[in-house]
């Protein structure tokens, strides 16, 4: 498999401002694999897993001296550690002292290459961390572009990556890309699910992998809570209720998150901490409504109005128990349960391309799915799950804000640019930022 995060890791390696690195992402998105693969470019790799080998934790608890820490790790692991070594601290959230030691690596031993990963790392970092002493990189599920490469469709990926104008895509590329996107909706981007598909072409094996990941997530809900604490046990119940409500939340026409869908009579103050747990664990993404599409978008966020999206479209499909047989029924897979899979897929693509998270705009009865900031332009993005692209909401948005330079519509229609409307095929969502820039220059 090829992961684009390796390019970012290489840039980190050669940066003269390099600090210890924390690779953030949900469980099983490929953090450890990426760091070990990156390690092949070094003279050697020193790998330490604080969950598997608890004895390593003591080296960080007894001293803050980086030299002594490295000496102890070297003796314990039986390998040499020097400035040509990639030092990997995995499951670092299991050792808070190791997490805090990154400050001393930054200040006293900047010549060493230190890269860290861990499950639920966002939760550990949310409890406080020395600001300015580490670099961060985020990794998510495999993108559709990465899926194409893993699936043996390098030619299709290269074609998409070469798009240099908002012109119609020939059927020879358009049709197979539509079919590959349907398969991506079935597998999602979790590396294990993609590997099972590319190796065996068996959807039942894909479903088994997705079921295993979903089960592991739910075990995590209780894993880091003290069972002796009654309030903690209730927190786990609330996290489970929110998690299990995701398909219902996304199946509604108006996808604004409602606590009442979680449980009848539920109120925000009772569940907001549990929802934030899922956000910090990188399992869901919050998209806030904006009162006005102006720069900076974050200044106009309405934090009490938001939508919640799943971390991976394949996991969402499996959690929703949507059968893969919809794959064979035209474009049904894209439109099933009110296009929730399609909207989730687009969000996953957008998150990798633009600075800051997207927002959405709503002024009853109109709603535009996403609003992104592309450099110094605010661009509305409407998602359509079929070839029917009529959109009253997008038209009214442009009426409300006639100064808008460009509006994007992602659908099953071909690539085109007509006036202010840029129509992008769903399978080209990974190219959205580039296509917006092309359209704006035109």
ABEGO torsion letter per residue (X at the ends): XBBAAAAAAAAAAABAABBBBBBBEBBGAGAAAAAAAAAAABABBBBBBAAABAAAAAAAAABABAAAAAAAAAAAAGBBBBAABBBBBBGAAABAAAAAAAAAAAAABAABBBBBBEBGAAAAAAAEBBBGABBBBBBBBBBAAAAAAAAGBAAAAAAAAABABBBBBBAAAAAAAAAAAAAAAAAEABAAAAAAAAAAGBAAAAAAAAAAAAAAAAAAAAAABBAABAAAAAAAAAAAAAAAAAAAAAABABABBBAAAABBGBBAAAAAAAAAAAAAAGABBBBBBBABBBOBAAAABBAABBBBBBABAAAAAAAAGBBAAAAABEAAAAABGGGAAAAAAAAAAAAAABBEBBBBBBBOABBBABBBBBEABBBBBBBBABABABBAAAAAAAAABAABABBBBBBABBBBBBEABBBBBAAAAAAAAAAAAAAAAX
